[in-house]
Amino acid sequence: MSERDDDIIEFDFFDEPETEQQTQRRPALRPRPGGRPPRGGGPRRPQLRGPQGFTPLLRLILLVALAIFVVVMLVFWIQSCRSDSRTSAYRDYMGEMTVVANGSAAIARDLNEQLTTPGIKQEDLITAVEGLTDRQEQVVKNADAVDSPGPLRDEHRSAIESLQFRVSGLNGLAAALRETQTSRDAARAGELLSAQAERFVASDVVWDDLFKDPSKQELDEQGISGVAVPDSNFVITPDLASQKSMVDLWQRLHNAATGGTPSGVHGTGIVSTVVLPSTEQLSTSRENVVEASSDLAFRVTIQNSGDSQEVGIKVTLTIQKSPEPITQTKTIQLINSGETKSVEFENLGQPPFGPTTPVKVDVQPVPGEANSKNNTSEYPVVFSLPR
């Protein structure tokens, strides 16, 4: 074997194991002669790469977050729509009940006007009350046709019950007036009439305690604001609900039925005139210094000095001023025998300052009043600037 063959055999023996390593790694480049760097540059720096699958995972997280956001917003939107719908339902219901309440209150005002009309005859009052009964029955039908929200069904039934009390009271009032039309027993007539007036009082109590107040509470519990619960009062003049007032009413009706001058003693008189807010009583015999503040007012008190019920009494206050006086008129709807009542005159504007100014109070005489000297009082007043 030649020397060349030995070299080949030695090469094959020693180099064969490195063949696998060379397939796995790249041999380092030797420097070129002359000290120049080998072609291909120095060792390459490894490039940093993130783990595979990170970007798709981030996208998935973003999509899930977006989906959660959309669901949350959708839930809020649905809740908002439900809240708006619920508020709208309550507002519509209270709007319809306001129409009902106002209709019944209008009937109450008309009844009060009839009962306090001077000189009205019993037959005319009966006819008027029967007409009001028909109107109130229609109000009940209107209320019954209103569709109430579920949580207010009990309150709605109470409102209808209140309105039905008013129908019952009107029916009973007309029947009692007709029954006692030819009677001479004033006490019995007053008892029958006041029993019907008590139904009107009961209707107001039921409306307030079983409809208005519980409805407000329900709206508060549901977080509904801006929806007003209507009020409805049938008793305009509380005095009419008493038996004494009904006795006086019946006697007044009978006196009117006879025609001519009312029998008995009739008359009213001024008891006092007081400056508000100071509550100083004015004098007719001396000069009164009155501070003309922005809330200046006068309270006039009168008394029924006769033995009969009086109605529709007009009281007028006049403050002399150039070029036109300041004048206001108030009405006392009903005052029983021996009773005192007051009216207040407010928002009078600016009175004249400086010289003494007459302030006059006039009470309109009632039918059959023989002495009207105490129906007028005049007070010398000096209005001063507020301190």
C-alpha positions as CSV (number, residue, x, y, z in Angstrom):
1,M,0.0,0.0,0.0
2,S,1.4,3.4,-1.0
3,E,1.8,6.5,1.1
4,R,-1.1,8.1,-0.8
5,D,-3.3,5.3,0.1
6,D,-2.5,5.6,3.7
7,D,-3.4,9.2,3.7
8,I,-6.7,8.5,2.1
9,I,-7.4,5.7,4.6
10,E,-6.5,8.0,7.5
11,F,-8.7,10.8,6.1
12,D,-11.6,8.5,5.8
13,F,-11.2,7.2,9.3
14,F,-10.8,10.5,11.1
15,D,-13.1,12.7,9.0
16,E,-16.1,10.4,8.8
17,P,-17.6,11.3,12.2
18,E,-17.3,15.0,11.5
19,T,-19.5,14.7,8.5
20,E,-22.6,14.6,10.7
21,Q,-21.5,17.7,12.6
22,Q,-20.9,19.6,9.5
23,T,-24.4,18.9,8.4
24,Q,-25.6,20.4,11.7
25,R,-23.4,23.4,12.0
26,R,-21.6,25.7,9.6
27,P,-17.8,25.7,9.9
28,A,-16.1,28.9,10.9
29,L,-14.6,30.8,8.0
30,R,-10.9,31.2,8.1
31,P,-9.4,34.7,7.6
32,R,-8.2,35.4,4.1
33,P,-4.5,36.0,3.5
34,G,-3.5,39.5,4.1
35,G,-5.6,39.9,7.2
36,R,-8.7,40.7,5.4
37,P,-12.0,39.4,6.8
38,P,-13.4,36.4,5.1
39,R,-16.1,36.8,2.6
40,G,-19.5,36.7,4.0
41,G,-18.5,38.9,7.1
42,G,-18.2,37.9,10.7
43,P,-20.5,35.6,12.6
44,R,-24.2,36.5,12.2
45,R,-26.1,37.7,15.2
46,P,-29.2,35.7,16.0
47,Q,-32.5,37.4,15.2
48,L,-35.0,37.7,18.2
49,R,-38.3,36.3,17.3
50,G,-41.4,36.0,19.6
51,P,-42.9,32.7,20.4
52,Q,-45.1,31.4,17.6
53,G,-48.9,31.9,18.3
54,F,-48.6,35.1,20.4
55,T,-50.3,37.4,17.8
56,P,-53.3,35.2,17.3
57,L,-53.8,34.9,21.1
58,L,-53.7,38.7,21.4
59,R,-56.3,39.1,18.6
60,L,-58.5,36.6,20.4
61,I,-58.2,38.5,23.7
62,L,-59.2,41.7,21.9
63,L,-62.1,40.1,20.2
64,V,-63.4,38.7,23.5
65,A,-63.0,42.1,25.2
66,L,-64.9,43.7,22.3
67,A,-67.6,41.1,22.5
68,I,-68.0,41.7,26.3
69,F,-68.1,45.5,25.7
70,V,-70.8,45.1,23.1
71,V,-72.9,42.8,25.4
72,V,-72.6,45.2,28.3
73,M,-73.6,48.2,26.2
74,L,-76.5,46.1,24.8
75,V,-77.7,45.3,28.3
76,F,-77.5,49.0,29.3
77,W,-79.4,50.0,26.2
78,I,-82.1,47.4,26.8
79,Q,-82.4,48.5,30.5
80,S,-82.6,52.2,29.3
81,C,-85.3,51.3,26.9
82,R,-87.3,49.5,29.5
83,S,-86.9,52.4,32.0
84,D,-88.0,54.9,29.3
85,S,-91.0,52.7,28.5
86,R,-91.9,52.2,32.1
87,T,-91.7,56.0,32.8
88,S,-93.8,56.7,29.7
89,A,-96.4,54.2,30.8
90,Y,-96.7,55.9,34.3
91,R,-96.7,59.4,32.7
92,D,-99.5,58.4,30.3
93,Y,-101.5,56.9,33.1
94,M,-101.2,59.9,35.4
95,G,-102.0,62.2,32.5
96,E,-105.3,60.3,32.0
97,M,-106.0,60.4,35.8
98,T,-105.3,64.1,35.9
99,V,-108.1,64.6,33.4
100,V,-110.4,62.5,35.6
101,A,-109.4,64.4,38.7
102,N,-109.9,67.7,37.1
103,G,-113.3,66.7,35.8
104,S,-114.5,65.7,39.3
105,A,-113.0,68.9,40.9
106,A,-114.9,71.0,38.3
107,I,-118.1,69.3,39.5
108,A,-117.2,70.1,43.1
109,R,-116.7,73.8,42.2
110,D,-120.1,73.9,40.5
111,L,-121.8,72.2,43.5
112,N,-120.1,74.7,45.9
113,E,-121.3,77.6,43.7
114,Q,-124.9,76.3,43.8
115,L,-124.9,75.8,47.5
116,T,-123.5,79.3,48.2
117,T,-125.7,81.1,45.7
118,P,-127.7,83.8,47.5
119,G,-131.5,83.4,47.1
120,I,-131.4,80.0,45.4
121,K,-134.6,78.0,45.8
122,Q,-134.6,74.4,46.9
123,E,-136.2,73.1,43.7
124,D,-133.6,74.8,41.6
125,L,-130.9,73.3,43.8
126,I,-132.3,69.8,43.4
127,T,-132.3,70.1,39.6
128,A,-128.7,71.4,39.7
129,V,-127.5,68.6,41.9
130,E,-129.2,65.9,39.8
131,G,-127.3,67.3,36.7
132,L,-124.0,67.2,38.6
133,T,-124.7,63.6,39.6
134,D,-125.0,62.6,35.9
135,R,-121.7,64.3,35.2
136,Q,-120.0,62.6,38.1
137,E,-121.2,59.2,37.0
138,Q,-119.5,59.9,33.6
139,V,-116.3,60.7,35.4
140,V,-116.5,57.3,37.1
141,K,-116.9,55.6,33.7
142,N,-113.9,57.5,32.3
143,A,-111.8,56.5,35.3
144,D,-112.9,52.8,34.9
145,A,-111.8,52.9,31.2
146,V,-108.2,54.0,32.1
147,D,-105.7,51.2,32.0
148,S,-103.4,51.4,35.0
149,P,-99.9,50.0,35.3
150,G,-99.8,46.6,37.2
151,P,-98.2,47.9,40.4
152,L,-100.9,50.6,40.7
153,R,-104.0,48.5,40.2
154,D,-105.0,48.7,43.9
155,E,-104.5,52.4,43.9
156,H,-106.5,52.8,40.8
157,R,-109.4,50.8,42.3
158,S,-109.2,53.2,45.3
159,A,-109.4,56.2,43.0
160,I,-112.6,54.8,41.4
161,E,-114.0,54.1,44.9
162,S,-113.3,57.8,45.8
163,L,-115.2,58.9,42.7
164,Q,-118.1,56.6,43.5
165,F,-118.4,58.1,47.0
166,R,-119.0,61.4,45.2
167,V,-121.8,59.9,43.1
168,S,-123.4,58.5,46.2
169,G,-123.1,61.8,48.0
170,L,-124.7,63.7,45.1
171,N,-127.5,61.2,44.8
172,G,-128.2,61.3,48.5
173,L,-128.0,65.1,48.6
174,A,-130.7,65.4,45.9
175,A,-132.8,62.8,47.6
176,A,-132.5,64.5,51.0
177,L,-133.4,67.9,49.5
178,R,-136.5,66.5,47.8
179,E,-137.5,64.6,50.9
180,T,-137.3,67.6,53.2
181,Q,-138.8,70.1,50.7
182,T,-142.1,70.4,52.5
183,S,-140.7,69.6,56.0
184,R,-140.6,72.0,58.9
185,D,-138.1,70.0,60.9
186,A,-134.8,71.9,60.3
187,A,-132.8,69.6,62.6
188,R,-133.9,66.5,60.8
189,A,-133.2,68.1,57.5
190,G,-129.7,69.1,58.6
191,E,-129.0,65.6,59.8
192,L,-130.0,64.1,56.4
193,L,-128.0,66.6,54.4
194,S,-124.9,66.4,56.5
195,A,-124.8,62.6,56.2
196,Q,-124.5,63.1,52.4
197,A,-121.8,65.7,52.8
198,E,-119.8,63.2,54.9
199,R,-119.5,61.1,51.8
200,F,-117.8,63.9,50.1
201,V,-115.3,64.2,53.0
202,A,-114.7,60.4,52.8
203,S,-114.1,60.6,49.0
204,D,-111.3,63.1,49.6
205,V,-109.7,61.0,52.3
206,V,-109.8,57.9,50.1
207,W,-108.3,59.8,47.2
208,D,-105.4,61.1,49.3
209,D,-104.7,58.1,51.5
210,L,-105.3,55.2,49.1
211,F,-104.5,56.7,45.7
212,K,-102.3,59.8,45.8
213,D,-99.9,59.0,48.6
214,P,-99.3,55.3,47.7
215,S,-98.9,56.2,44.0
216,K,-96.2,58.7,44.9
217,Q,-94.5,56.1,47.0
218,E,-94.6,53.5,44.2
219,L,-93.0,56.0,41.8
220,D,-90.2,56.8,44.2
221,E,-89.5,53.1,44.8
222,Q,-89.2,52.6,41.0
223,G,-87.0,55.6,40.6
224,I,-89.4,57.4,38.4
225,S,-89.2,61.2,38.6
226,G,-91.0,64.0,36.8
227,V,-94.4,62.3,36.9
228,A,-97.0,64.2,39.0
229,V,-99.8,62.4,40.8
230,P,-103.0,64.4,40.6
231,D,-104.9,65.7,43.6
232,S,-108.7,65.9,43.7
233,N,-110.7,67.6,46.4
234,F,-114.5,67.6,46.4
235,V,-115.1,69.6,49.6
236,I,-114.4,73.2,48.6
237,T,-116.1,74.7,51.7
238,P,-115.4,72.5,54.7
239,D,-118.1,74.3,56.7
240,L,-120.8,72.8,54.5
241,A,-120.0,69.3,55.9
242,S,-121.2,70.1,59.4
243,Q,-124.7,69.5,60.6
244,K,-125.1,73.1,61.8
245,S,-124.1,74.4,58.3
246,M,-126.6,72.1,56.7
247,V,-129.4,73.2,59.1
248,D,-128.6,76.8,58.2
249,L,-128.5,75.9,54.5
250,W,-131.9,74.2,54.7
251,Q,-133.4,77.2,56.5
252,R,-131.9,79.6,53.9
253,L,-133.4,77.5,51.1
254,H,-136.8,77.6,52.8
255,N,-136.6,81.4,53.3
256,A,-135.8,81.8,49.7
257,A,-138.7,79.7,48.7
258,T,-141.1,82.1,50.4
259,G,-139.9,85.0,48.3
260,G,-139.7,88.7,49.4
261,T,-137.5,89.9,52.2
262,P,-135.7,87.2,54.1
263,S,-137.1,86.7,57.6
264,G,-135.1,86.9,60.8
265,V,-132.1,89.0,61.6
266,H,-129.4,89.4,58.9
267,G,-126.2,91.3,58.9
268,T,-122.4,91.3,59.0
269,G,-119.9,93.7,60.5
270,I,-116.1,94.4,60.3
271,V,-114.3,93.1,63.4
272,S,-110.8,94.2,62.6
273,T,-108.3,95.1,59.9
274,V,-104.7,94.0,60.6
275,V,-101.4,94.9,58.8
276,L,-99.3,92.0,57.7
277,P,-96.7,90.8,58.4
278,S,-96.5,93.0,61.5
279,T,-100.0,92.0,62.7
280,E,-100.6,95.6,63.9
281,Q,-104.3,96.4,64.1
282,L,-105.4,99.6,62.3
283,S,-107.3,102.3,64.0
284,T,-110.0,104.5,62.5
285,S,-109.5,107.3,65.1
286,R,-105.7,107.9,64.8
287,E,-103.0,108.0,62.2
288,N,-101.4,104.6,61.4
289,V,-97.8,104.4,60.3
290,V,-97.4,101.3,58.0
291,E,-94.1,100.1,56.6
292,A,-94.6,99.4,52.9
293,S,-92.5,96.3,52.5
294,S,-92.6,94.0,49.5
295,D,-94.8,91.5,51.4
296,L,-97.3,94.2,52.7
297,A,-100.8,92.7,53.1
298,F,-104.0,93.4,55.1
299,R,-106.2,90.8,56.9
300,V,-109.9,91.8,57.3
301,T,-112.1,89.9,59.7
302,I,-115.9,90.1,59.7
303,Q,-118.6,88.5,61.8
304,N,-122.1,87.3,60.9
305,S,-124.1,89.3,63.4
306,G,-127.4,87.8,62.3
307,D,-129.2,84.6,63.0
308,S,-129.0,83.1,59.5
309,Q,-126.4,81.6,57.3
310,E,-125.0,84.1,54.7
311,V,-123.2,83.3,51.5
312,G,-121.2,85.1,48.8
313,I,-120.2,88.0,50.9
314,K,-117.8,90.4,49.0
315,V,-115.2,92.3,50.9
316,T,-113.3,95.2,49.1
317,L,-110.1,96.9,50.2
318,T,-109.3,100.3,48.6
319,I,-106.0,102.3,49.0
320,Q,-106.4,105.8,47.6
321,K,-103.7,106.6,45.0
322,S,-103.4,108.9,42.0
323,P,-104.2,108.5,39.2
324,E,-106.0,105.2,40.1
325,P,-106.6,103.7,43.5
326,I,-105.4,100.2,44.5
327,T,-108.5,98.0,44.8
328,Q,-109.0,94.3,45.6
329,T,-112.1,92.3,46.2
330,K,-112.3,88.9,48.0
331,T,-115.4,86.7,48.6
332,I,-116.4,84.8,51.7
333,Q,-118.4,81.9,50.3
334,L,-120.2,81.0,53.5
335,I,-120.5,82.2,57.0
336,N,-122.8,80.8,59.7
337,S,-124.6,82.8,62.3
338,G,-122.3,84.2,65.0
339,E,-119.2,83.0,63.1
340,T,-116.2,85.1,62.2
341,K,-114.1,84.7,59.0
342,S,-111.1,86.5,57.5
343,V,-109.8,87.4,54.1
344,E,-106.3,88.6,53.1
345,F,-105.3,91.1,50.5
346,E,-101.9,90.5,49.1
347,N,-99.7,91.7,46.2
348,L,-101.0,95.2,46.4
349,G,-98.2,96.9,44.6
350,Q,-96.5,100.1,45.7
351,P,-98.7,102.4,47.9
352,P,-98.2,106.2,47.9
353,F,-95.5,107.5,50.3
354,G,-95.6,110.7,52.3
355,P,-99.0,112.1,52.9
356,T,-101.8,110.5,54.9
357,T,-103.6,108.0,52.7
358,P,-107.2,106.7,53.3
359,V,-107.4,102.9,53.4
360,K,-111.0,101.8,53.2
361,V,-112.7,98.4,53.8
362,D,-116.3,97.7,52.5
363,V,-118.4,94.6,53.2
364,Q,-121.3,94.1,50.8
365,P,-124.6,94.1,52.7
366,V,-126.4,90.7,52.8
367,P,-130.1,90.4,51.8
368,G,-132.4,91.5,54.6
369,E,-129.7,93.5,56.4
370,A,-131.2,96.4,58.1
371,N,-128.1,98.0,59.6
372,S,-125.1,98.4,57.4
373,K,-123.2,101.1,59.4
374,N,-120.6,98.6,60.5
375,N,-120.0,97.4,57.0
376,T,-117.5,100.1,56.2
377,S,-114.3,101.3,57.9
378,E,-111.8,103.9,56.8
379,Y,-108.3,104.1,58.3
380,P,-105.8,107.0,57.9
381,V,-102.5,105.5,57.0
382,V,-99.0,106.9,56.4
383,F,-96.9,104.5,54.3
384,S,-93.2,104.6,55.1
385,L,-90.2,103.2,53.3
386,P,-88.9,99.9,54.5
387,R,-86.1,100.2,57.1
